[in-house]
């Protein structure tokens, strides 16, 4: 046996073949002659790849919690938090785009906008922020719409955590009749989390689950904040290309809580 690396790939799978790099690296097709459009495209394409992995991990975490496989779920949720950290770091690169540079190609984006990202919507739906009206931008894509409808028809990550608490003997109140509807914050659920936090040793797996969920939302909040800051830095208070109010809309999204009882219980401890 030698340490000579393989160099003949005429009939073998090479690195580029396995990763389908021709397809990936050929997907950047700027619509203008602006130098900085390449940055804008790659920033959003790589974000979508990370979001694809986040969706994959969140769906598996839901299944793991439903089947009482908490160590598996913890690993997946920790990975999602690291994915969100990657997404956060990516804003640092996009912030190098100045308003002058962005205006050179903004008109070539048409009505396209990150608001229309179906994978971002899937992440929100999976975590528990459910607003069926957000399906409208995807009505023209029956395959995408079906996927998002499927997520709405199933328990969210937080729903599965609440079901686990119920299986563990906690009074969490009745489950809402329609999983598509947004949850209403529950005093009973907050009291259940309070009991868990007051005696972590007795309820360690549930305590760890709670902290994994808080970690995830912590990173998600940072992603939203960095999004607002980056957009304001590049376009100010102008409307977004997709017709949203831009920064004003993004600021409202900062108030959305994925796991409200887990945040509000801290005041009671």
TIROLO-469210 format. One line per 4 residues: number of its first residue (from 1); their letters; for each residue x, y, z of C-alpha. Coordinates in Angstrom, 1 decimal, padded with zeros to 4 digits. Layout:
<nodes>
NUM) a) X/Y/Z; ...
</nodes>
This chain:
<nodes>
1) xxxx) 000.0/000.0/000.0; 001.3/003.5/-000.9; 000.3/007.0/000.0; 000.0/008.0/-003.6
5) xxxx) -003.3/009.8/-004.1; -005.7/008.7/-006.8; -005.4/010.8/-010.0; -007.1/008.8/-012.7
9) xxxx) -010.9/009.3/-012.6; -011.8/008.3/-016.1; -014.1/005.5/-014.8; -014.5/006.5/-011.1
13) xxxx) -016.4/008.9/-009.0; -014.5/012.1/-008.4; -015.1/014.9/-005.8; -016.9/017.1/-008.3
17) xxxx) -019.0/014.1/-009.5; -020.2/013.3/-006.0; -021.1/016.9/-005.2; -022.5/017.6/-008.7
21) xxxx) -020.3/020.8/-008.7; -021.0/021.4/-012.4; -024.7/021.9/-011.5; -024.0/023.9/-008.4
25) xxxx) -021.3/026.2/-009.8; -023.3/026.7/-013.0; -026.3/028.0/-011.1; -024.9/031.6/-010.7
29) xxxx) -026.4/033.5/-013.6; -026.2/037.3/-013.0; -028.8/039.3/-014.9; -026.6/042.4/-015.0
33) xxxx) -023.0/043.4/-015.7; -022.7/044.6/-012.0; -019.6/043.2/-010.3; -021.5/042.7/-007.0
37) xxxx) -024.5/040.8/-008.2; -022.4/037.6/-007.9; -022.1/038.2/-004.2; -025.8/038.7/-003.8
41) xxxx) -026.6/035.5/-005.7; -024.1/033.3/-003.8; -025.2/034.7/-000.5; -028.8/033.7/-001.1
45) xxxx) -028.0/030.4/-002.7; -025.8/029.2/000.1; -028.4/030.4/002.6; -031.0/028.3/000.9
49) xxxx) -028.6/025.2/001.0; -028.2/025.7/004.8; -032.0/026.1/005.2; -032.5/022.9/003.3
53) xxxx) -030.4/021.1/005.9; -032.2/022.9/008.7; -035.6/021.7/007.4; -034.1/018.1/007.1
57) xxxx) -032.9/018.2/010.7; -036.1/019.8/012.1; -038.3/017.3/010.5; -036.2/014.5/011.9
61) xxxx) -036.1/016.1/015.3; -039.9/016.2/015.3; -040.0/012.5/014.6; -037.4/011.8/017.3
65) xxxx) -039.4/013.6/020.0; -042.6/011.9/018.9; -040.9/008.6/019.4; -039.3/009.5/022.7
69) xxxx) -035.8/009.4/021.2; -034.6/012.6/023.0; -030.8/012.1/022.6; -031.3/011.9/018.9
73) xxxx) -033.5/015.0/018.9; -030.9/016.9/021.0; -028.2/016.2/018.5; -030.4/017.4/015.6
77) xxxx) -031.5/020.6/017.4; -027.9/021.4/018.3; -027.0/021.1/014.6; -029.8/023.4/013.6
81) xxxx) -028.5/026.0/016.1; -025.1/025.7/014.4; -026.7/026.1/011.0; -028.4/029.3/012.2
85) xxxx) -025.0/030.5/013.4; -023.7/029.9/009.8; -026.6/031.9/008.4; -025.8/034.7/010.9
89) xxxx) -022.2/034.8/009.9; -023.2/035.1/006.2; -024.7/038.5/006.8; -021.2/039.8/007.5
93) xxxx) -020.3/039.1/003.9; -023.5/040.7/002.5; -022.9/043.8/004.6; -019.9/044.6/002.4
97) xxxx) -022.5/045.4/-000.3; -023.0/049.2/-000.3; -026.2/051.0/-001.4; -024.4/052.3/-004.5
101) xxxx) -023.4/048.8/-005.5; -026.8/047.3/-004.9; -028.6/049.9/-007.0; -026.5/048.8/-010.0
105) xxxx) -028.5/045.5/-010.2; -031.5/045.9/-007.9; -033.8/046.6/-010.9; -032.8/043.2/-012.4
109) xxxx) -034.3/041.3/-009.4; -037.9/042.0/-010.6; -040.3/041.2/-007.9; -038.1/038.4/-006.4
113) xxxx) -037.6/038.7/-002.6; -036.3/036.6/000.3; -039.9/037.0/001.6; -040.8/034.4/-001.0
117) xxxx) -038.3/031.7/000.3; -040.4/028.6/000.8; -037.6/027.0/002.9; -037.6/029.9/005.3
121) xxxx) -041.4/029.5/005.6; -040.9/025.8/006.2; -038.6/026.5/009.1; -041.1/028.8/010.7
125) xxxx) -043.9/026.4/010.2; -041.9/023.5/011.6; -040.9/025.5/014.7; -044.5/026.5/015.4
129) xxxx) -045.0/030.0/013.9; -048.0/029.1/011.8; -049.7/031.6/009.5; -051.6/030.0/006.6
133) xxxx) -051.8/033.3/004.8; -048.0/033.0/004.2; -048.8/030.2/001.7; -050.1/032.8/-000.8
137) xxxx) -046.7/033.7/-002.4; -046.2/030.0/-003.2; -049.6/029.4/-004.8; -048.0/029.3/-008.3
141) xxxx) -045.9/026.3/-007.3; -048.2/023.3/-006.6; -045.2/021.2/-005.5; -044.0/023.8/-003.0
145) xxxx) -047.5/024.5/-001.8; -048.1/020.8/-001.2; -044.9/020.5/000.9; -045.8/023.5/003.1
149) xxxx) -049.4/022.3/003.5; -048.0/019.0/004.6; -045.9/020.6/007.3; -049.0/022.6/008.5
153) xxxx) -051.0/019.4/008.7; -048.5/017.8/011.2; -047.5/018.8/014.7; -044.7/021.4/014.9
157) xxxx) -041.5/020.9/016.8; -043.0/022.8/019.8; -046.3/020.7/019.4; -044.2/017.6/019.8
161) xxxx) -042.4/019.0/022.8; -045.8/019.8/024.4; -047.1/016.3/023.6; -044.0/014.9/025.3
165) xxxx) -044.8/016.9/028.4; -048.3/015.5/028.4; -047.0/011.9/028.0; -044.7/012.6/031.0
169) xxxx) -047.7/013.5/033.2; -047.8/017.3/033.0; -051.0/019.2/032.7; -050.5/021.2/029.4
173) xxxx) -054.1/021.8/028.6; -056.0/020.6/025.6; -054.4/020.5/022.2; -055.8/022.9/019.7
177) xxxx) -058.2/021.3/017.2; -056.5/022.7/014.0; -052.8/022.3/013.8; -052.7/024.9/011.0
181) xxxx) -053.8/027.6/013.5; -051.3/029.6/015.5; -051.0/028.5/019.1; -052.3/030.7/021.9
185) xxxx) -049.9/031.1/024.8; -050.9/028.8/027.7; -050.6/029.5/031.4; -050.8/025.7/032.1
189) xxxx) -047.9/025.1/029.8; -045.9/027.8/031.4; -046.6/026.3/034.8; -045.4/022.9/033.5
193) xxxx) -042.1/024.4/032.2; -041.7/026.2/035.5; -042.0/022.9/037.4; -039.3/021.4/035.2
197) xxxx) -037.0/024.4/035.6; -037.4/024.4/039.4; -036.2/020.8/039.6; -033.9/020.1/036.7
201) xxxx) -032.3/017.0/038.2; -035.7/015.3/038.5; -036.8/016.3/034.9; -033.4/016.4/033.2
205) xxxx) -034.4/015.2/029.7; -037.2/017.7/029.5; -035.0/020.4/031.0; -032.4/019.7/028.4
209) xxxx) -035.1/019.8/025.7; -036.3/023.2/026.9; -032.7/024.6/026.7; -032.2/023.1/023.2
213) xxxx) -035.3/024.9/022.1; -034.3/028.2/023.7; -030.8/027.9/022.0; -032.5/027.4/018.7
217) xxxx) -034.8/030.4/019.1; -031.9/032.5/020.4; -029.9/031.9/017.2; -033.1/032.4/015.1
221) xxxx) -033.7/035.8/016.8; -030.1/036.8/016.0; -030.6/035.9/012.4; -033.7/038.1/012.2
225) xxxx) -032.0/041.0/013.8; -029.0/040.7/011.5; -031.4/040.6/008.6; -033.0/043.8/009.6
229) xxxx) -029.7/045.5/010.2; -028.2/044.4/006.9; -031.3/045.4/004.9; -031.4/048.9/006.5
233) xxxx) -027.7/049.3/005.9; -028.1/048.5/002.1; -031.5/050.0/001.2; -032.6/052.2/004.2
237) xxxx) -036.3/052.3/004.6; -037.3/051.7/001.0; -039.9/049.0/000.2; -038.6/045.5/-000.5
241) xxxx) -038.4/044.2/-004.1; -041.3/041.8/-003.3; -043.6/044.6/-002.2; -043.1/044.3/001.6
245) xxxx) -042.4/047.3/003.8; -038.8/046.3/004.0; -037.2/047.2/007.3; -040.6/048.0/008.9
249) xxxx) -041.9/044.5/008.1; -038.7/042.9/009.3; -038.8/044.8/012.6; -042.3/043.5/013.3
253) xxxx) -041.0/040.0/012.8; -038.5/040.6/015.6; -041.5/040.4/018.0; -042.6/037.0/016.9
257) xxxx) -041.9/034.3/019.6; -041.6/030.6/018.6; -041.6/029.2/022.1; -043.2/031.9/024.2
261) xxxx) -043.8/029.9/027.4; -040.1/029.0/027.5; -039.1/032.7/027.5; -041.9/034.0/029.8
265) xxxx) -041.3/031.3/032.4; -038.0/032.9/033.2; -039.7/035.8/034.8; -041.5/033.5/037.3
269) x) -038.4/031.5/038.4
</nodes>
